Amino acid sequence: MLSQNDIVNNSKGDLIMLKEGMSVKIFEYNDYENEEEFLLAEGIVERNPDLDSQCKWLCRIDENGIRNETNNKEN
């Protein structure tokens, strides 16, 4: 799932309009007690075919999948 809305903020805070077929880089940041986790992926924006869903836009993640990068906070 990517977004419920057509217009979203990118990582720099700029507003962008999602369009079918556009390339995107997506990320999720998690802050754990001793570790920071960054989930990263790239893919293509697709409209969700499930009209009953609250999520309008999906991301079809490319063949590289989701990458996990972690940083130990104690270092």
N, C-alpha and C positions, 0 to 999 in steps of 0.2 A: 504494500500500500504506500502511496506517495503523498496524496493530498486530497482534501475535500473541496478545495477551491482552485479556481483557474489561475489566480495570482498568488505567488508565494515569495518569501524572502530567500535569497541565496545566502551562502556562508558569509558574504560581505555585508549583508543587510539590504542589498538592492532588491527591488521588486522585479520579478520576472513573470511572464505569462507562460504557463505550460501549454504545449501544443503537441498533438499526436506526432510521434516520430522524432522528437527532439532528443539529442544526447544529453544525459545528465550524469553527474557524479553525486553520489549520495553518501551520507555518513551518519553515524550515531555515536554519541559520546556518553560513556558511563564512568562515573566516579565512585570507585570502591574504596574501602578503608585504606588499603596499602597499594592500590593500583588504579591507574587510569586505563580505560579500554576505548579504543577507537575502532569501530566497524566501518569499513570502506567498501564501496562497490561502484561500478559504472553500468549504465544501461540506457534503455530507450523508453520514453514516455508512451504509455498506452492508455486509452480511455477504458475505464472499467465497464465490461459488458453487462454486469449485474446492476440493473437500474434500481433495485431495491437497496443496494448497499449505500452506506453513508460516504464511502470513499469513491470519489469521481475519477481520480487518476492513479495508475499503477506504474511501477517501473519493472520492465523486463530486464533482469540482471544479465549481463553478458557472460560469456564462457569462463571468465576469470573468477566468477563467484564473489562471495563476500570475504574480504580479507580482514584479519584481526590483528591490530597492533596494540601492544600493551606497554605501558611505562610504569616501572616500579617507583613509587613515590619516595621510598626510603633512600634512594641513591642521590 
